[in-house]
Amino acid sequence: MSHQAWLNFALLVVLFLASAFDIARRRIPNRLLAAGLIASLLSTYLAGFAVGMLMFLPLYLMGGMAAGDVKLMGTVGAFLGPALVFQSSLATYCAGGLLALAIVLFKRRGRDAFANTGALLHPLLLRLSGVRLAPEATPVPSVGGMPYAVAISVGTVLVMWLRHT
């Protein structure tokens, strides 16, 4: 069942209970309304948080991203909701790629970056075809990390700006 379907179902339950209370007692309990409001807010926040975390979790598990970046994207999702955090994640991937390219070019380590990328992708492609391999070491040391919160910020602000234009 989709997230929206669950929200619709929860709303119908709140409406049914409110109608039943109103018919029986001629009043609608504040506790029922508060519970409905909290459930709707939490479901949106938690769904957005989960989508944000899941969009970046594979990169973290492969060692390409720090846990703080994953948690930051989850937090962004709590603010934006599931649909917008998905869009924000995609925009962040693009911003992160451009930022990484700029850092590599600035450090003049393009050849090393492409060699490492090839070394990372080769076993992955073989695994996808069914061949079991141990991970290979990168041919040269990492060309360096990057402040991925900058990419997350750029991607998120871009989605927020496009949403309001």
Backbone as ProteinMPNN parsed JSONL, in Angstrom:
{"seq_chain_A": "MSHQAWLNFALLVVLFLASAFDIARRRIPNRLLAAGLIASLLSTYLAGFAVGMLMFLPLYLMGGMAAGDVKLMGTVGAFLGPALVFQSSLATYCAGGLLALAIVLFKRRGRDAFANTGALLHPLLLRLSGVRLAPEATPVPSVGGMPYAVAISVGTVLVMWLRHT", "coords_chain_A": {"N_chain_A": [[0.852, -1.175, 0.0], [0.582, 2.213, -0.812], [2.235, 5.191, 0.418], [0.555, 7.44, 0.415], [-1.905, 6.148, 0.292], [-1.984, 4.934, 2.819], [-2.058, 7.252, 4.403], [-4.525, 8.263, 3.553], [-6.196, 6.191, 4.452], [-5.766, 6.381, 7.241], [-6.805, 8.923, 7.658], [-9.495, 8.462, 7.003], [-10.188, 6.766, 9.134], [-9.899, 8.535, 11.311], [-11.883, 10.38, 10.599], [-14.181, 8.728, 10.685], [-14.206, 7.966, 13.431], [-14.426, 10.501, 14.609], [-16.925, 11.268, 13.637], [-18.521, 9.291, 14.844], [-18.139, 9.878, 17.601], [-19.193, 12.453, 17.615], [-21.869, 12.007, 16.93], [-22.677, 10.378, 19.069], [-21.961, 11.811, 21.418], [-22.048, 14.454, 20.863], [-19.742, 15.904, 20.553], [-16.307, 16.31, 19.603], [-13.45, 14.649, 20.439], [-10.502, 16.257, 21.62], [-8.19, 14.774, 21.884], [-8.397, 12.798, 19.935], [-8.22, 14.338, 17.597], [-5.683, 15.461, 17.958], [-4.126, 13.135, 17.946], [-4.577, 12.277, 15.322], [-3.441, 14.426, 13.905], [-0.749, 14.299, 14.751], [-0.098, 11.734, 13.83], [-0.333, 12.12, 11.051], [1.636, 14.064, 10.571], [3.961, 12.764, 11.54], [4.043, 10.55, 9.843], [4.53, 11.672, 7.351], [6.963, 13.021, 7.865], [8.576, 10.875, 8.728], [8.484, 9.181, 6.517], [9.708, 10.776, 4.557], [12.213, 11.068, 5.782], [13.082, 8.399, 5.732], [13.213, 7.885, 2.951], [15.172, 9.738, 2.185], [17.387, 8.738, 3.644], [17.616, 6.175, 2.514], [18.248, 6.762, -0.117], [20.917, 7.467, -0.022], [22.187, 5.516, 1.418], [23.284, 3.157, 0.063], [25.652, 4.231, -1.078], [27.076, 4.899, 1.199], [27.411, 2.341, 2.327], [29.105, 1.228, 0.459], [31.365, 2.587, 0.982], [31.76, 5.086, -0.075], [30.804, 7.403, 1.011], [30.247, 9.403, 3.903], [28.731, 8.684, 7.117], [27.472, 10.888, 8.263], [26.663, 12.398, 6.076], [24.648, 10.796, 5.013], [22.806, 10.843, 7.112], [22.253, 13.565, 7.12], [20.903, 13.82, 4.669], [18.669, 12.301, 5.279], [17.545, 13.953, 7.222], [16.961, 16.184, 5.671], [14.981, 15.001, 4.148], [13.014, 14.664, 6.105], [12.118, 17.231, 6.342], [11.287, 17.881, 3.723], [9.646, 15.819, 2.761], [8.72, 12.662, 1.151], [8.57, 12.695, -1.771], [9.789, 15.109, -2.647], [12.31, 14.878, -1.426], [13.363, 12.783, -2.811], [13.678, 13.93, -5.359], [15.45, 15.943, -4.591], [17.635, 14.382, -3.815], [18.447, 13.307, -6.262], [19.176, 15.674, -7.582], [21.225, 16.373, -5.873], [23.056, 14.306, -6.328], [23.897, 15.048, -8.898], [24.995, 17.614, -8.369], [26.997, 16.826, -6.597], [28.593, 15.251, -8.258], [29.524, 17.2, -10.051], [30.903, 18.835, -8.235], [32.855, 17.033, -7.33], [34.219, 16.575, -9.729], [35.224, 19.162, -10.171], [36.947, 19.412, -7.963], [38.788, 17.342, -8.479], [39.866, 18.229, -10.926], [40.924, 20.685, -10.106], [42.914, 19.835, -8.35], [44.46, 18.567, -10.153], [44.314, 15.781, -10.658], [43.076, 14.082, -12.39], [43.705, 11.812, -14.019], [44.369, 9.9, -12.065], [41.921, 9.741, -10.716], [40.215, 8.678, -12.695], [41.457, 6.199, -13.076], [41.068, 5.014, -10.563], [38.261, 4.953, -10.51], [37.72, 3.18, -12.59], [38.905, 0.882, -11.47], [37.174, 0.449, -9.351], [34.71, 0.034, -10.614], [35.075, -2.158, -12.333], [35.181, -4.757, -10.85], [32.579, -4.59, -9.843], [30.945, -4.665, -12.134], [31.632, -7.217, -13.038], [30.628, -8.726, -10.904], [27.908, -8.229, -11.189], [27.439, -9.697, -13.43], [27.537, -12.183, -12.405], [29.924, -13.268, -11.52], [31.958, -14.055, -8.782], [34.002, -12.057, -6.866], [36.796, -10.89, -4.963], [37.092, -7.667, -3.435], [39.027, -5.275, -5.2], [42.07, -3.524, -4.65], [42.484, 0.003, -4.945], [44.27, 1.399, -7.704], [45.818, 3.685, -7.29], [46.344, 5.982, -4.549], [43.46, 7.468, -2.94], [41.974, 10.331, -4.445], [41.153, 12.191, -2.735], [38.806, 13.451, -0.289], [35.554, 15.056, -0.133], [33.547, 17.871, 0.812], [30.56, 16.801, 1.256], [28.209, 17.817, 2.227], [27.949, 20.272, 1.082], [27.221, 19.668, -1.557], [24.776, 18.424, -1.002], [23.399, 20.583, 0.047], [23.333, 22.339, -2.184], [21.888, 20.787, -4.079], [19.454, 20.47, -2.703], [18.583, 23.127, -2.25], [18.285, 23.911, -4.893], [16.124, 22.264, -5.747], [14.149, 23.209, -3.982], [13.991, 25.866, -4.827], [13.171, 25.56, -7.524], [10.707, 24.447, -7.063], [9.232, 26.558, -6.12], [9.128, 28.336, -8.192]], "CA_chain_A": [[0.0, 0.0, 0.0], [1.412, 3.405, -0.93], [2.227, 6.115, 1.557], [-0.665, 8.246, 0.344], [-3.035, 5.277, 0.636], [-1.998, 4.82, 4.288], [-2.551, 8.526, 4.931], [-5.966, 8.322, 3.287], [-6.843, 5.25, 5.367], [-5.723, 6.964, 8.589], [-7.765, 10.034, 7.662], [-10.849, 7.884, 7.07], [-10.386, 6.287, 10.508], [-10.125, 9.723, 12.142], [-13.203, 10.921, 10.253], [-15.193, 7.805, 11.205], [-14.258, 8.098, 14.888], [-14.945, 11.833, 14.927], [-18.376, 11.228, 13.392], [-19.139, 8.462, 15.882], [-18.151, 10.653, 18.838], [-20.092, 13.594, 17.456], [-23.238, 11.483, 16.981], [-22.98, 9.846, 20.4], [-21.736, 12.745, 22.531], [-22.152, 15.824, 20.338], [-18.444, 16.568, 20.666], [-15.176, 15.593, 18.994], [-12.36, 14.746, 21.427], [-9.238, 16.867, 21.207], [-7.176, 13.717, 21.812], [-8.518, 12.163, 18.626], [-7.689, 15.265, 16.603], [-4.233, 15.553, 18.175], [-3.529, 11.878, 17.475], [-4.615, 12.319, 13.864], [-2.46, 15.399, 13.437], [0.59, 13.753, 15.004], [0.108, 10.6, 12.912], [-0.108, 12.627, 9.695], [2.943, 14.723, 10.526], [5.019, 11.774, 11.682], [4.14, 9.682, 8.668], [5.189, 12.445, 6.299], [8.352, 13.238, 8.25], [9.31, 9.61, 8.755], [8.617, 8.686, 5.143], [10.736, 11.594, 3.93], [13.482, 10.697, 6.408], [13.465, 7.073, 5.232], [13.602, 7.995, 1.54], [16.463, 10.422, 2.166], [18.416, 7.806, 4.112], [17.762, 5.072, 1.558], [18.871, 7.248, -1.35], [22.358, 7.589, 0.148], [22.72, 4.374, 2.152], [24.191, 2.309, -0.73], [26.958, 4.883, -1.214], [27.743, 4.749, 2.49], [27.795, 0.94, 2.497], [30.233, 0.961, -0.445], [32.512, 3.357, 1.444], [31.917, 6.307, -0.851], [30.159, 8.534, 1.65], [30.263, 9.322, 5.362], [27.423, 8.504, 7.746], [26.859, 12.198, 8.478], [25.998, 12.803, 4.832], [23.412, 9.998, 4.918], [21.875, 11.376, 8.115], [21.822, 14.889, 6.661], [19.877, 13.647, 3.633], [17.466, 11.881, 5.996], [16.974, 15.15, 7.856], [16.355, 16.951, 4.573], [13.744, 14.308, 3.824], [12.012, 14.949, 7.135], [11.561, 18.55, 6.046], [10.691, 17.994, 2.392], [8.722, 14.737, 2.426], [9.336, 11.648, 0.294], [8.692, 13.019, -3.2], [10.779, 16.158, -2.864], [13.659, 14.437, -1.063], [13.834, 11.967, -3.938], [14.167, 14.886, -6.355], [16.617, 16.592, -4.017], [18.738, 13.418, -3.868], [18.926, 13.257, -7.647], [19.884, 16.936, -7.831], [22.449, 16.31, -5.08], [24.007, 13.461, -7.065], [24.457, 15.865, -9.977], [25.855, 18.628, -7.757], [28.163, 16.127, -6.056], [29.447, 14.88, -9.381], [30.192, 18.411, -10.532], [31.852, 19.246, -7.211], [33.975, 16.082, -7.375], [34.986, 16.869, -10.941], [35.947, 20.414, -9.947], [38.047, 19.145, -7.027], [39.79, 16.536, -9.189], [40.542, 19.093, -11.9], [41.699, 21.683, -9.367], [44.102, 19.145, -7.819], [45.148, 17.961, -11.305], [44.406, 14.348, -10.38], [42.087, 13.449, -13.266], [44.14, 10.471, -14.429], [44.243, 9.031, -10.889], [40.493, 9.557, -10.436], [39.662, 7.746, -13.678], [42.016, 4.871, -12.796], [40.364, 4.487, -9.387], [36.883, 4.671, -10.9], [37.758, 1.927, -13.347], [39.193, -0.219, -10.546], [35.968, 0.208, -8.554], [33.605, -0.438, -11.454], [35.379, -3.443, -12.967], [34.64, -5.885, -10.084], [31.125, -4.452, -9.73], [30.356, -5.169, -13.379], [31.8, -8.668, -13.045], [29.682, -9.291, -9.93], [26.571, -8.155, -11.782], [27.316, -10.781, -14.41], [27.507, -13.448, -11.68], [31.26, -13.689, -11.099], [32.27, -13.655, -7.407], [35.377, -11.571, -6.76], [37.154, -10.075, -3.805], [37.319, -6.283, -3.865], [40.39, -4.937, -5.591], [42.593, -2.261, -4.133], [42.582, 1.022, -5.984], [45.64, 1.448, -8.215], [46.517, 4.82, -6.689], [45.592, 6.468, -3.391], [42.302, 8.308, -3.205], [42.293, 11.705, -4.826], [40.708, 13.047, -1.638], [37.381, 13.544, 0.024], [34.934, 16.339, -0.437], [32.483, 18.224, 1.758], [29.336, 16.464, 0.532], [27.097, 18.657, 2.687], [27.812, 21.36, 0.097], [26.429, 19.127, -2.66], [23.413, 18.222, -0.493], [22.798, 21.919, 0.146], [23.069, 22.85, -3.532], [20.795, 20.007, -4.658], [18.207, 20.743, -1.989], [18.166, 24.504, -2.543], [17.821, 23.928, -6.28], [14.771, 21.677, -5.789], [13.239, 24.134, -3.303], [13.827, 27.035, -5.685], [12.352, 25.163, -8.67], [9.349, 24.167, -6.556], [8.535, 27.821, -5.869], [9.134, 29.248, -9.345]], "C_chain_A": [[0.897, 1.237, 0.0], [1.275, 4.287, 0.312], [0.936, 6.936, 1.578], [-1.892, 7.414, 0.693], [-3.14, 5.099, 2.149], [-2.505, 6.101, 4.924], [-4.052, 8.654, 4.726], [-6.735, 7.398, 4.228], [-6.887, 5.823, 6.784], [-6.712, 8.12, 8.699], [-9.191, 9.515, 7.752], [-11.16, 7.361, 8.477], [-10.679, 7.459, 11.436], [-11.509, 10.295, 11.866], [-14.327, 10.048, 10.796], [-15.335, 7.964, 12.716], [-14.813, 9.455, 15.304], [-16.457, 11.878, 14.72], [-19.092, 10.429, 14.462], [-19.217, 9.21, 17.208], [-19.146, 11.799, 18.753], [-21.547, 13.146, 17.522], [-23.595, 11.082, 18.408], [-22.925, 10.915, 21.489], [-21.846, 14.212, 22.135], [-20.873, 16.618, 20.585], [-17.386, 15.69, 20.014], [-13.987, 15.757, 19.947], [-11.084, 15.351, 20.837], [-8.139, 15.812, 21.067], [-7.214, 13.013, 20.453], [-7.906, 13.057, 17.548], [-6.175, 15.401, 16.731], [-3.536, 14.295, 17.669], [-3.507, 11.828, 15.95], [-3.573, 13.263, 13.293], [-1.039, 14.866, 13.604], [0.884, 12.602, 14.04], [0.394, 11.095, 11.494], [1.26, 13.287, 9.577], [4.075, 13.71, 10.606], [5.156, 10.909, 10.444], [4.829, 10.405, 7.519], [6.657, 12.623, 6.626], [9.148, 11.949, 8.184], [9.486, 9.035, 7.353], [9.696, 9.464, 4.405], [12.119, 11.265, 4.47], [13.979, 9.375, 5.846], [13.926, 7.142, 3.781], [14.973, 8.669, 1.433], [17.602, 9.503, 2.582], [18.668, 6.717, 3.066], [18.42, 5.51, 0.251], [20.397, 7.28, -1.237], [22.986, 6.39, 0.839], [23.623, 3.471, 1.309], [25.581, 2.919, -0.897], [27.751, 4.777, 0.082], [28.244, 3.316, 2.666], [28.958, 0.549, 1.589], [31.472, 1.764, -0.059], [32.723, 4.664, 0.715], [31.331, 7.542, -0.207], [30.199, 8.325, 3.158], [28.837, 9.217, 5.912], [26.717, 9.837, 7.974], [26.13, 12.704, 7.25], [24.669, 12.075, 4.667], [22.378, 10.551, 5.89], [21.379, 12.763, 7.725], [20.742, 14.759, 5.598], [18.583, 13.146, 4.248], [16.764, 13.057, 6.653], [16.315, 16.041, 6.81], [15.009, 16.326, 4.204], [12.641, 14.545, 4.833], [11.362, 16.31, 6.908], [10.773, 18.56, 4.739], [9.61, 16.96, 2.094], [9.337, 13.835, 1.373], [9.531, 12.056, -1.167], [9.785, 14.055, -3.447], [12.181, 15.729, -2.455], [14.22, 13.513, -2.137], [14.415, 12.877, -5.017], [15.437, 15.577, -5.867], [17.837, 15.671, -4.053], [19.311, 13.34, -5.275], [19.701, 14.527, -8.007], [21.209, 16.959, -7.071], [23.491, 15.433, -5.749], [24.68, 14.26, -8.171], [25.408, 16.921, -9.426], [27.122, 17.995, -7.2], [29.122, 15.71, -7.143], [30.216, 16.072, -9.924], [31.235, 18.905, -9.533], [33.077, 18.334, -7.212], [34.853, 16.341, -8.591], [35.815, 18.143, -10.772], [37.138, 20.194, -9.013], [39.162, 18.374, -7.718], [40.567, 17.393, -10.184], [41.416, 20.136, -11.211], [42.991, 21.074, -8.824], [44.951, 18.503, -8.918], [45.392, 16.464, -11.078], [43.399, 13.573, -11.229], [42.458, 12.034, -13.653], [43.988, 9.483, -13.272], [42.769, 8.732, -10.59], [39.872, 8.562, -11.412], [40.193, 6.335, -13.471], [41.301, 4.231, -11.599], [38.916, 4.136, -9.714], [36.802, 3.364, -11.685], [37.997, 0.728, -12.448], [37.989, -0.548, -9.672], [34.849, -0.41, -9.384], [33.849, -1.824, -12.044], [34.855, -4.622, -12.149], [33.115, -5.814, -9.94], [30.432, -5.001, -10.967], [30.504, -6.68, -13.478], [30.84, -9.342, -12.07], [28.263, -9.286, -10.486], [26.361, -9.26, -12.809], [27.394, -12.158, -13.744], [28.852, -13.951, -11.202], [31.517, -13.17, -9.686], [33.748, -13.27, -7.331], [35.58, -10.872, -5.421], [37.373, -8.649, -4.284], [38.796, -6.041, -4.167], [40.799, -3.626, -4.931], [42.656, -1.259, -5.282], [44.035, 1.138, -6.424], [46.467, 2.588, -7.623], [45.713, 5.281, -5.483], [44.432, 7.363, -3.822], [42.731, 9.72, -3.561], [41.758, 12.692, -3.798], [39.205, 13.034, -1.463], [36.84, 14.896, -0.381], [33.84, 16.608, 0.573], [31.111, 18.011, 1.108], [28.12, 17.239, 1.025], [26.878, 19.828, 1.744], [26.957, 20.885, -1.076], [24.978, 18.915, -2.231], [22.699, 19.567, -0.422], [22.436, 22.466, -1.223], [21.892, 22.116, -4.162], [19.46, 20.321, -4.024], [17.691, 22.143, -2.285], [17.647, 24.616, -3.971], [16.392, 23.388, -6.391], [13.769, 22.619, -5.119], [12.967, 25.359, -4.174], [12.923, 26.703, -6.881], [10.903, 24.916, -8.264], [8.553, 25.459, -6.417], [8.572, 28.786, -7.046], [8.083, 28.838, -10.344]], "O_chain_A": [[1.874, 1.288, 0.746], [0.354, 4.149, 1.117], [0.309, 7.103, 2.624], [-2.821, 7.919, 1.323], [-4.238, 5.109, 2.705], [-3.29, 6.059, 5.872], [-4.769, 9.102, 5.621], [-7.792, 7.765, 4.741], [-7.92, 5.76, 7.451], [-7.38, 8.274, 9.721], [-10.008, 10.063, 8.492], [-12.286, 7.505, 8.953], [-11.597, 7.392, 12.254], [-12.23, 10.654, 12.797], [-15.318, 10.565, 11.312], [-16.448, 8.083, 13.228], [-15.59, 9.541, 16.255], [-17.182, 12.455, 15.529], [-20.152, 10.836, 14.938], [-20.254, 9.181, 17.872], [-19.86, 12.08, 19.716], [-22.376, 13.839, 18.111], [-24.677, 11.404, 18.9], [-23.763, 10.918, 22.391], [-21.747, 15.101, 22.981], [-20.905, 17.83, 20.798], [-17.556, 14.477, 19.891], [-13.567, 16.88, 20.228], [-10.653, 15.013, 19.735], [-7.255, 15.946, 20.221], [-6.17, 12.676, 19.895], [-7.161, 12.583, 16.691], [-5.467, 15.452, 15.725], [-2.481, 14.375, 17.039], [-2.524, 11.385, 15.356], [-2.902, 12.939, 12.313], [-0.222, 14.975, 12.69], [1.985, 12.506, 13.498], [1.263, 10.553, 10.811], [1.963, 13.087, 8.586], [5.035, 13.781, 9.838], [6.269, 10.572, 10.041], [5.626, 9.807, 6.795], [7.514, 12.405, 5.77], [10.257, 11.921, 7.651], [10.531, 8.463, 7.044], [10.514, 8.871, 3.7], [13.086, 11.191, 3.712], [15.158, 9.239, 5.521], [14.926, 6.521, 3.421], [15.832, 8.216, 0.676], [18.658, 9.488, 1.949], [19.818, 6.386, 2.777], [19.078, 4.708, -0.412], [21.095, 7.136, -2.241], [24.211, 6.262, 0.846], [24.664, 3.046, 1.811], [26.581, 2.201, -0.862], [28.967, 4.586, 0.055], [29.374, 3.103, 3.105], [29.715, -0.365, 1.915], [32.515, 1.638, -0.7], [33.769, 5.293, 0.871], [31.351, 8.619, -0.801], [30.187, 7.188, 3.63], [27.872, 9.609, 5.257], [25.492, 9.908, 7.886], [25.097, 13.363, 7.363], [23.68, 12.666, 4.232], [21.21, 10.712, 5.535], [20.221, 13.103, 7.969], [19.764, 15.507, 5.619], [17.502, 13.519, 3.793], [15.536, 13.144, 6.642], [15.236, 16.587, 7.042], [14.027, 17.032, 3.976], [11.466, 14.62, 4.471], [10.195, 16.512, 7.242], [9.712, 19.178, 4.658], [8.742, 17.204, 1.256], [10.35, 14.183, 0.765], [10.584, 11.774, -1.738], [10.608, 13.895, -4.348], [13.155, 16.166, -3.068], [15.433, 13.471, -2.345], [15.507, 12.629, -5.527], [16.382, 15.773, -6.632], [18.952, 16.132, -4.295], [20.529, 13.31, -5.452], [20.746, 14.464, -8.654], [22.2, 17.5, -7.562], [24.676, 15.765, -5.747], [25.893, 14.164, -8.362], [26.505, 17.105, -9.953], [28.205, 18.568, -7.32], [30.337, 15.804, -6.972], [31.407, 15.975, -10.222], [32.318, 19.342, -9.923], [34.207, 18.81, -7.106], [36.08, 16.329, -8.495], [36.974, 18.193, -11.183], [38.218, 20.734, -9.249], [40.338, 18.704, -7.568], [41.791, 17.291, -10.272], [42.516, 20.436, -11.675], [44.039, 21.719, -8.837], [46.024, 17.964, -8.649], [46.495, 15.953, -11.271], [42.925, 12.515, -10.815], [41.61, 11.141, -13.619], [43.532, 8.358, -13.473], [42.418, 7.602, -10.252], [39.091, 7.7, -11.008], [39.457, 5.367, -13.668], [40.972, 3.046, -11.628], [38.403, 3.122, -9.241], [35.911, 2.546, -11.455], [37.377, -0.321, -12.625], [37.801, -1.704, -9.291], [34.123, -1.281, -8.904], [32.9, -2.585, -12.232], [34.128, -5.444, -12.707], [32.44, -6.843, -9.917], [29.442, -5.724, -10.858], [29.593, -7.358, -13.954], [30.296, -10.406, -12.368], [27.506, -10.234, -10.275], [25.235, -9.705, -13.03], [27.327, -13.182, -14.424], [28.911, -14.981, -10.531], [31.32, -11.985, -9.415], [34.627, -14.056, -7.684], [34.641, -10.335, -4.834], [37.796, -8.439, -5.421], [39.682, -6.54, -3.474], [39.974, -2.744, -4.691], [42.856, -1.63, -6.438], [44.941, 0.99, -5.604], [47.683, 2.462, -7.473], [44.517, 5.001, -5.399], [44.429, 7.93, -4.914], [43.722, 10.235, -3.044], [41.895, 13.903, -3.973], [38.448, 12.66, -2.359], [37.556, 15.755, -0.895], [33.266, 15.673, 1.133], [30.565, 18.922, 0.486], [27.11, 17.314, 0.326], [25.759, 20.325, 1.614], [26.074, 21.608, -1.537], [24.056, 19.189, -2.999], [21.528, 19.675, -0.789], [21.343, 23.003, -1.405], [20.995, 22.748, -4.72], [18.447, 20.429, -4.715], [16.501, 22.329, -2.541], [16.681, 25.333, -4.23], [15.55, 23.991, -7.057], [12.663, 22.809, -5.627], [11.833, 25.833, -4.245], [12.02, 27.471, -7.212], [9.983, 25.154, -9.047], [7.332, 25.456, -6.577], [8.108, 29.921, -6.933], [7.934, 29.482, -11.382]]}, "name": "protein", "num_of_chains": 1, "seq": "MSHQAWLNFALLVVLFLASAFDIARRRIPNRLLAAGLIASLLSTYLAGFAVGMLMFLPLYLMGGMAAGDVKLMGTVGAFLGPALVFQSSLATYCAGGLLALAIVLFKRRGRDAFANTGALLHPLLLRLSGVRLAPEATPVPSVGGMPYAVAISVGTVLVMWLRHT"}
